[in-house]
Amino acid sequence: METSDNTYKAKGKIGVGVTTTIVKTEESKGLGDTVEKFTKATGLYTLAGMAAKFVGKEDCGCGQRKDKLNNMFPYK
């Protein structure tokens, strides 16, 4: 469960009679953090990691791209 601003995220199972802990997620510093949240939510982050390993690379380069986008388009 996430709010519209993606600040809070449910941890654990959600359902009737189930206790759920709500934890505050880290706020996005820039566009790179937002892109990372989107790719993790859609499964593209995992797919990129698998593709990198398939071609023999240890890292897909997502972290470097995230940092670059955060520097280019920071949130104020």
Secondary structure, DSSP 8 states (H G I E B T S, - for coil): -B-TTS-EEEES--STT---EEEE-----BHHHHHHHHHHHHTHHHHHHHHHHHTT-S--SHHHHHHHHHHHSB--
